[in-house]
Amino acid sequence: MQDESDRIIDYFRSTVEDLTPSSARDEARVLFAPASFDPEVVQRFSSILSDTELGKAGTFLTAELQNRFIQRRAFRRFCAARALESNGASLSNFVFDETGEGRPYLSRAPKLWFSFSSFRFGFLGAWSFTHGVGVDIEDQTQDLETVEVAEQFFSDEEAKMIDEAGAVERARSFFRLWSLKESALKSIGEGLPFGLDAFGFELSPDLRVSRAPAEYGGPDRFRPHLIEGNTTCAALVTHLR
């Protein structure tokens, strides 16, 4: 088991990219791991998962979804080991619990805040000892009716901005706002049921939080960051607890 754990750590070290925004390095750390489509790699990842996790993986209807779940759980163990600087410990020892709202945490380090997100081609993980953190990554090539979705879940001002944008900028702005809103919700330990409209953002001339729940300190307690790739849009939001 230890040999397998060491191989997995070596694999992640060789493939993981640090995407922490320079402006957030004093608050959080963000890592990206590309997805592997090699069955041998996925089988190796499965060796450090618990029986419960393997059983849950088996409930997914397709091999692609099963493999993504296995990789997601292996990656978050790797992030836990990195966050705690645990040299030599088997990744199988890093077992996450979840709050009622689904936020993953380590019982052995309850003050350490984690957030994770994934899409077909990769996995994003973030952690902080001092702030609540949230990350989200979105595939900008998704075919969505962005105006209709924005009108349903965003503020009137945000929906109007997306409606009036050109085709290319419309999709870009939509996924920026969506990823920021999801990240902000995660930074307070909440999920989508809390409401995407609980947070508001302005993208220009400078990125800022324009609206946030008063019970969490309002906009001044949050800092948003965008992490953009060629086909993806990702966000990090930190919350001063």
C-alpha positions, 0 to 999 in steps of 0.5 A: 500500500505504501509503495502504491501511495508513493507512486501516486504521489510521484504521479501527481507531482509530475502532472499537477500545476500550481494555479494559485493567483499571485494576489492570493498566495498569502491566503490560499493554494490552488492546484490543477490535476489533468484527468488521466484516461489510462486504466492502469493509472485509474486502477492505481488510484483506486488502491488508496480509496476506502471500500465505501468510496469504491462502492460509491464509484460502482454506482455510477452508470458509465466507466467514464464517471466511475473513473472521474470519481476515483481520480477526484477522490485520489486527488483530494487525498494528495491535496490533503497531504500537500496541505499538511506537509505529511512526508511519508504518510500513505494517502489512504490515511487522509480520510475526508468527512463532509458537512451537511451541505457537502463541504469536505473537511479533515477531522484531524485538521478542522481549521483547514478549509478545502474546496474542490471542483472538476470537469471532464479533463481535470480537477481543481483543489484549493485549501487555506488555514486562514480563510474560507475558500471556494473554487470552481472550474467550468468548460467554456465550450459547453453549449448552454442557453446562457441568456436564459440561464442568467435570467433565471439565476443571476441578478437583473444587472448581470443578466442584462450584461450577458444579454447585451454582450456579443456572442463570444464575450457573452459565453465568456462573461457567463462562465466567469460569473457562474464560476465566481458565484459557485466559488463564493458559495463554497467559501461559506460552506454552502452549495447551489441551494443557497442561491447563486443570487446571494452573491453579485460580481462586477467584472469590469473595470475591476473584478470585485464582489458587489453583493454578499450575505450580510451574515457573512460580513458583506462584500468586504470579507470576500476576495475574488480571483479568475483563473482562465485557460483556453477552453476553461474558466475557473475561479477562486474566492476567499472569505475572511472568516 
